[in-house]
Structures are given as C-alpha cells and as structure tokens.
Amino acid sequence: MKTRGIQKKIVGEVVSDRMEKTVVVVVRRLVKFPLYQKFVWKRARYKAHDEKNECKVGDRVLLTETRPLSREKRWRVKEILERAH
C-alpha cells in the first residue's frame, strides 16, 4: 500500500470566492523582525479547491496540502471552521 506522506494543514480566512470551485485564502502569522526585535504580521495567499462552492468571504477554513490541481492550486478546503457573520 502506498502512503501519501504527511499532509500540511493551515488555517486561514477566505478573501475571494469569485472563481468556480476555487477560493483565495489569506494565512497571517506573527514573525519577530530580526534587527529590531519587533513582531510584524506576514501574510501568504493560497488558492484552494472548494468542490461544493460552500465557502464565502470571511469564513475561517482549514486547508490541507494536495497534489497539483492546476497551475496555482496546491491546497484543498478540508473544512469550514467558522462562518462569516
């Protein structure tokens, strides 16, 4: 039996749901700036596959790493953790 290895998981917020079966998710994290020892926010944007088009802007979602689905999509929406208000 082949194993797929350990899949990375990240939590982020949906910022765009305009594409068909695709959402754009922003993942923000705090990083200490080396020189000034001050914390700054870093952000990364991921395109993720949303098979049922359930995600809306503002939702917090759990993404899991997957095989390449298109040129930029390498993530899949595993579950919606919190709905937007």
VEXTOR-720829 format. One record per residue: residue number from 1; x, y, z of N, C-alpha, C in turn. Coordinates in steps of 0.02 Angstrom, whole numbers. Example, Ala and Ser with C-alpha at 12.3 -4.5 7.8 and 13.67 -1.06 7.14 Angstrom:
<nodes>
{n: 1, n.X: 660, n.Y: -284, n.Z: 390, ca.X: 615, ca.Y: -225, ca.Z: 390, c.X: 660, c.Y: -165, c.Z: 390} $
{n: 2, n.X: 642, n.Y: -112, n.Z: 354, ca.X: 684, ca.Y: -53, ca.Z: 357, c.X: 645, c.Y: 2, c.Z: 394} $
</nodes>
This chain:
<nodes>
{n: 1, n.X: 42, n.Y: -59, n.Z: 0, ca.X: 0, ca.Y: 0, ca.Z: 0, c.X: 44, c.Y: 62, c.Z: 0} $
{n: 2, n.X: 30, n.Y: 109, n.Z: -45, ca.X: 67, ca.Y: 171, ca.Z: -48, c.X: 40, c.Y: 220, c.Z: 4} $
{n: 3, n.X: 86, n.Y: 257, n.Z: 35, ca.X: 64, ca.Y: 310, ca.Z: 81, c.X: 79, c.Y: 377, c.Z: 49} $
{n: 4, n.X: 38, n.Y: 426, n.Z: 65, ca.X: 45, ca.Y: 492, ca.Z: 35, c.X: 92, c.Y: 536, c.Z: 76} $
{n: 5, n.X: 114, n.Y: 513, n.Z: 133, ca.X: 156, ca.Y: 555, ca.Z: 175, c.X: 114, c.Y: 601, c.Z: 218} $
{n: 6, n.X: 147, n.Y: 644, n.Z: 254, ca.X: 113, ca.Y: 690, ca.Z: 299, c.X: 90, c.Y: 751, c.Z: 260} $
{n: 7, n.X: 26, n.Y: 766, n.Z: 262, ca.X: 0, ca.Y: 824, ca.Z: 227, c.X: 0, c.Y: 884, c.Z: 274} $
{n: 8, n.X: 25, n.Y: 940, n.Z: 250, ca.X: 25, ca.Y: 1001, ca.Z: 290, c.X: -46, c.Y: 1027, c.Z: 296} $
{n: 9, n.X: -60, n.Y: 1059, n.Z: 353, ca.X: -126, ca.Y: 1089, ca.Z: 364, c.X: -116, c.Y: 1161, c.Z: 388} $
{n: 10, n.X: -155, n.Y: 1207, n.Z: 362, ca.X: -151, ca.Y: 1277, ca.Z: 383, c.X: -221, c.Y: 1305, c.Z: 389} $
{n: 11, n.X: -227, n.Y: 1356, n.Z: 432, ca.X: -292, ca.Y: 1389, ca.Z: 443, c.X: -287, c.Y: 1460, c.Z: 417} $
{n: 12, n.X: -338, n.Y: 1482, n.Z: 380, ca.X: -338, ca.Y: 1549, ca.Z: 352, c.X: -408, c.Y: 1575, c.Z: 342} $
{n: 13, n.X: -412, n.Y: 1636, n.Z: 314, ca.X: -476, ca.Y: 1669, ca.Z: 303, c.X: -487, c.Y: 1678, c.Z: 228} $
{n: 14, n.X: -548, n.Y: 1662, n.Z: 205, ca.X: -565, ca.Y: 1669, ca.Z: 134, c.X: -572, c.Y: 1743, c.Z: 118} $
{n: 15, n.X: -536, n.Y: 1765, n.Z: 66, ca.X: -541, ca.Y: 1835, ca.Z: 45, c.X: -573, c.Y: 1843, c.Z: -24} $
{n: 16, n.X: -580, n.Y: 1788, n.Z: -60, ca.X: -612, ca.Y: 1792, ca.Z: -126, c.X: -644, c.Y: 1724, c.Z: -142} $
{n: 17, n.X: -706, n.Y: 1727, n.Z: -167, ca.X: -740, ca.Y: 1665, ca.Z: -188, c.X: -770, c.Y: 1673, c.Z: -258} $
{n: 18, n.X: -741, n.Y: 1716, n.Z: -298, ca.X: -769, ca.Y: 1732, ca.Z: -364, c.X: -758, c.Y: 1677, c.Z: -416} $
{n: 19, n.X: -706, n.Y: 1637, n.Z: -406, ca.X: -692, ca.Y: 1585, ca.Z: -456, c.X: -735, c.Y: 1523, c.Z: -444} $
{n: 20, n.X: -743, n.Y: 1484, n.Z: -496, ca.X: -783, ca.Y: 1423, ca.Z: -491, c.X: -742, c.Y: 1369, c.Z: -457} $
{n: 21, n.X: -766, n.Y: 1343, n.Z: -400, ca.X: -734, ca.Y: 1289, ca.Z: -362, c.X: -665, c.Y: 1308, c.Z: -336} $
{n: 22, n.X: -651, n.Y: 1372, n.Z: -328, ca.X: -587, ca.Y: 1396, ca.Z: -303, c.X: -598, c.Y: 1454, c.Z: -256} $
{n: 23, n.X: -561, n.Y: 1455, n.Z: -201, ca.X: -562, ca.Y: 1513, ca.Z: -155, c.X: -491, c.Y: 1536, c.Z: -144} $
{n: 24, n.X: -483, n.Y: 1601, n.Z: -129, ca.X: -419, ca.Y: 1628, ca.Z: -111, c.X: -419, c.Y: 1637, c.Z: -35} $
{n: 25, n.X: -368, n.Y: 1608, n.Z: -2, ca.X: -365, ca.Y: 1608, ca.Z: 70, c.X: -302, c.Y: 1645, c.Z: 92} $
{n: 26, n.X: -309, n.Y: 1690, n.Z: 140, ca.X: -251, ca.Y: 1726, ca.Z: 168, c.X: -233, c.Y: 1694, c.Z: 235} $
{n: 27, n.X: -170, n.Y: 1677, n.Z: 242, ca.X: -144, ca.Y: 1650, ca.Z: 305, c.X: -97, c.Y: 1702, c.Z: 335} $
{n: 28, n.X: -113, n.Y: 1725, n.Z: 395, ca.X: -72, ca.Y: 1776, ca.Z: 428, c.X: -35, c.Y: 1745, c.Z: 487} $
{n: 29, n.X: 28, n.Y: 1766, n.Z: 497, ca.X: 66, ca.Y: 1742, ca.Z: 554, c.X: 112, c.Y: 1796, c.Z: 581} $
{n: 30, n.X: 125, n.Y: 1794, n.Z: 646, ca.X: 169, ca.Y: 1843, ca.Z: 678, c.X: 240, c.Y: 1817, c.Z: 675} $
{n: 31, n.X: 286, n.Y: 1861, n.Z: 654, ca.X: 357, ca.Y: 1844, ca.Z: 649, c.X: 397, c.Y: 1899, c.Z: 682} $
{n: 32, n.X: 448, n.Y: 1881, n.Z: 719, ca.X: 491, ca.Y: 1931, ca.Z: 751, c.X: 541, c.Y: 1957, c.Z: 701} $
{n: 33, n.X: 544, n.Y: 2023, n.Z: 692, ca.X: 591, ca.Y: 2055, ca.Z: 647, c.X: 661, c.Y: 2049, c.Z: 678} $
{n: 34, n.X: 710, n.Y: 2020, n.Z: 642, ca.X: 774, ca.Y: 2003, ca.Z: 674, c.X: 813, c.Y: 2064, c.Z: 702} $
{n: 35, n.X: 814, n.Y: 2119, n.Z: 666, ca.X: 855, ca.Y: 2175, ca.Z: 687, c.X: 824, c.Y: 2213, c.Z: 745} $
{n: 36, n.X: 761, n.Y: 2229, n.Z: 740, ca.X: 729, ca.Y: 2272, ca.Z: 791, c.X: 691, c.Y: 2233, c.Z: 844} $
{n: 37, n.X: 688, n.Y: 2167, n.Z: 838, ca.X: 654, ca.Y: 2125, ca.Z: 888, c.X: 581, c.Y: 2144, c.Z: 897} $
{n: 38, n.X: 550, n.Y: 2168, n.Z: 844, ca.X: 479, ca.Y: 2187, ca.Z: 846, c.X: 439, c.Y: 2135, c.Z: 806} $
{n: 39, n.X: 379, n.Y: 2120, n.Z: 829, ca.X: 336, ca.Y: 2073, ca.Z: 793, c.X: 299, c.Y: 2107, c.Z: 737} $
{n: 40, n.X: 300, n.Y: 2076, n.Z: 678, ca.X: 265, ca.Y: 2102, ca.Z: 620, c.X: 222, c.Y: 2046, c.Z: 591} $
{n: 41, n.X: 168, n.Y: 2065, n.Z: 558, ca.X: 124, ca.Y: 2017, ca.Z: 525, c.X: 150, c.Y: 2000, c.Z: 456} $
{n: 42, n.X: 156, n.Y: 1936, n.Z: 442, ca.X: 171, ca.Y: 1912, ca.Z: 374, c.X: 107, c.Y: 1879, c.Z: 348} $
{n: 43, n.X: 96, n.Y: 1885, n.Z: 283, ca.X: 37, ca.Y: 1853, ca.Z: 255, c.X: 56, c.Y: 1814, c.Z: 192} $
{n: 44, n.X: 18, n.Y: 1762, n.Z: 180, ca.X: 27, ca.Y: 1722, ca.Z: 119, c.X: -42, c.Y: 1708, c.Z: 90} $
{n: 45, n.X: -48, n.Y: 1711, n.Z: 24, ca.X: -112, ca.Y: 1698, ca.Z: -9, c.X: -107, c.Y: 1631, c.Z: -45} $
{n: 46, n.X: -156, n.Y: 1589, n.Z: -33, ca.X: -159, ca.Y: 1523, ca.Z: -65, c.X: -225, c.Y: 1516, c.Z: -104} $
{n: 47, n.X: -221, n.Y: 1485, n.Z: -162, ca.X: -282, ca.Y: 1466, ca.Z: -198, c.X: -297, c.Y: 1394, c.Z: -178} $
{n: 48, n.X: -360, n.Y: 1383, n.Z: -157, ca.X: -379, ca.Y: 1317, ca.Z: -132, c.X: -441, c.Y: 1292, c.Z: -168} $
{n: 49, n.X: -445, n.Y: 1226, n.Z: -175, ca.X: -501, ca.Y: 1195, ca.Z: -210, c.X: -560, c.Y: 1188, c.Z: -162} $
{n: 50, n.X: -618, n.Y: 1212, n.Z: -183, ca.X: -680, ca.Y: 1209, ca.Z: -144, c.X: -732, c.Y: 1174, c.Z: -188} $
{n: 51, n.X: -736, n.Y: 1108, n.Z: -181, ca.X: -775, ca.Y: 1067, ca.Z: -227, c.X: -849, c.Y: 1087, c.Z: -232} $
{n: 52, n.X: -881, n.Y: 1104, n.Z: -175, ca.X: -953, ca.Y: 1118, ca.Z: -175, c.X: -969, c.Y: 1192, c.Z: -174} $
{n: 53, n.X: -920, n.Y: 1235, n.Z: -183, ca.X: -930, ca.Y: 1308, ca.Z: -181, c.X: -966, c.Y: 1330, c.Z: -117} $
{n: 54, n.X: -946, n.Y: 1302, n.Z: -59, ca.X: -978, ca.Y: 1317, ca.Z: 4, c.X: -948, c.Y: 1378, c.Z: 38} $
{n: 55, n.X: -886, n.Y: 1393, n.Z: 26, ca.X: -851, ca.Y: 1447, ca.Z: 62, c.X: -873, c.Y: 1515, c.Z: 38} $
{n: 56, n.X: -880, n.Y: 1561, n.Z: 85, ca.X: -896, ca.Y: 1630, ca.Z: 71, c.X: -840, c.Y: 1675, c.Z: 99} $
{n: 57, n.X: -838, n.Y: 1737, n.Z: 77, ca.X: -787, ca.Y: 1784, ca.Z: 101, c.X: -796, c.Y: 1794, c.Z: 176} $
{n: 58, n.X: -741, n.Y: 1789, n.Z: 213, ca.X: -742, ca.Y: 1798, ca.Z: 285, c.X: -741, c.Y: 1733, c.Z: 325} $
{n: 59, n.X: -753, n.Y: 1676, n.Z: 292, ca.X: -752, ca.Y: 1612, ca.Z: 327, c.X: -680, c.Y: 1594, c.Z: 347} $
{n: 60, n.X: -674, n.Y: 1562, n.Z: 407, ca.X: -610, ca.Y: 1533, ca.Z: 426, c.X: -610, c.Y: 1460, c.Z: 405} $
{n: 61, n.X: -559, n.Y: 1439, n.Z: 368, ca.X: -558, ca.Y: 1371, ca.Z: 340, c.X: -493, c.Y: 1336, c.Z: 357} $
{n: 62, n.X: -497, n.Y: 1269, n.Z: 357, ca.X: -438, ca.Y: 1227, ca.Z: 366, c.X: -419, c.Y: 1201, c.Z: 297} $
{n: 63, n.X: -357, n.Y: 1214, n.Z: 276, ca.X: -332, ca.Y: 1190, ca.Z: 211, c.X: -285, c.Y: 1131, c.Z: 222} $
{n: 64, n.X: -286, n.Y: 1085, n.Z: 176, ca.X: -239, ca.Y: 1029, ca.Z: 177, c.X: -203, c.Y: 1026, c.Z: 110} $
{n: 65, n.X: -140, n.Y: 1007, n.Z: 113, ca.X: -99, ca.Y: 1003, ca.Z: 54, c.X: -122, c.Y: 945, c.Z: 10} $
{n: 66, n.X: -119, n.Y: 954, n.Z: -56, ca.X: -140, ca.Y: 902, ca.Z: -102, c.X: -96, c.Y: 904, c.Z: -164} $
{n: 67, n.X: -109, n.Y: 859, n.Z: -210, ca.X: -72, ca.Y: 858, ca.Z: -272, c.X: -89, c.Y: 921, c.Z: -312} $
{n: 68, n.X: -48, n.Y: 941, n.Z: -360, ca.X: -65, ca.Y: 999, ca.Z: -401, c.X: -131, c.Y: 989, c.Z: -439} $
{n: 69, n.X: -177, n.Y: 1036, n.Z: -428, ca.X: -243, ca.Y: 1031, ca.Z: -461, c.X: -246, c.Y: 1078, c.Z: -522} $
{n: 70, n.X: -204, n.Y: 1130, n.Z: -522, ca.X: -198, ca.Y: 1175, ca.Z: -579, c.X: -130, c.Y: 1209, c.Z: -572} $
{n: 71, n.X: -120, n.Y: 1261, n.Z: -611, ca.X: -55, ca.Y: 1294, ca.Z: -609, c.X: -39, c.Y: 1324, c.Z: -540} $
{n: 72, n.X: -89, n.Y: 1350, n.Z: -506, ca.X: -77, ca.Y: 1383, ca.Z: -441, c.X: -110, c.Y: 1347, c.Z: -382} $
{n: 73, n.X: -155, n.Y: 1300, n.Z: -394, ca.X: -190, ca.Y: 1267, ca.Z: -339, c.X: -152, c.Y: 1206, c.Z: -315} $
{n: 74, n.X: -131, n.Y: 1208, n.Z: -250, ca.X: -97, ca.Y: 1153, ca.Z: -218, c.X: -129, c.Y: 1135, c.Z: -152} $
{n: 75, n.X: -186, n.Y: 1166, n.Z: -137, ca.X: -220, ca.Y: 1157, ca.Z: -73, c.X: -293, c.Y: 1141, c.Z: -84} $
{n: 76, n.X: -324, n.Y: 1108, n.Z: -35, ca.X: -395, ca.Y: 1090, ca.Z: -38, c.X: -428, c.Y: 1110, c.Z: 28} $
{n: 77, n.X: -489, n.Y: 1135, n.Z: 24, ca.X: -526, ca.Y: 1153, ca.Z: 85, c.X: -548, c.Y: 1089, c.Z: 119} $
{n: 78, n.X: -523, n.Y: 1078, n.Z: 180, ca.X: -541, ca.Y: 1018, ca.Z: 217, c.X: -607, c.Y: 1028, c.Z: 255} $
{n: 79, n.X: -612, n.Y: 1086, n.Z: 290, ca.X: -674, ca.Y: 1101, ca.Z: 325, c.X: -679, c.Y: 1175, c.Z: 339} $
{n: 80, n.X: -740, n.Y: 1198, n.Z: 349, ca.X: -752, ca.Y: 1267, ca.Z: 368, c.X: -757, c.Y: 1270, c.Z: 443} $
{n: 81, n.X: -710, n.Y: 1306, n.Z: 475, ca.X: -707, ca.Y: 1308, ca.Z: 548, c.X: -757, c.Y: 1358, c.Z: 576} $
{n: 82, n.X: -765, n.Y: 1415, n.Z: 542, ca.X: -808, ca.Y: 1468, ca.Z: 568, c.X: -838, c.Y: 1506, c.Z: 509} $
{n: 83, n.X: -903, n.Y: 1516, n.Z: 512, ca.X: -937, ca.Y: 1553, ca.Z: 459, c.X: -929, c.Y: 1628, c.Z: 469} $
{n: 84, n.X: -932, n.Y: 1665, n.Z: 414, ca.X: -930, ca.Y: 1739, ca.Z: 418, c.X: -996, c.Y: 1763, c.Z: 446} $
{n: 85, n.X: -994, n.Y: 1821, n.Z: 479, ca.X: -1055, ca.Y: 1849, ca.Z: 509, c.X: -1097, c.Y: 1884, c.Z: 458} $
</nodes>
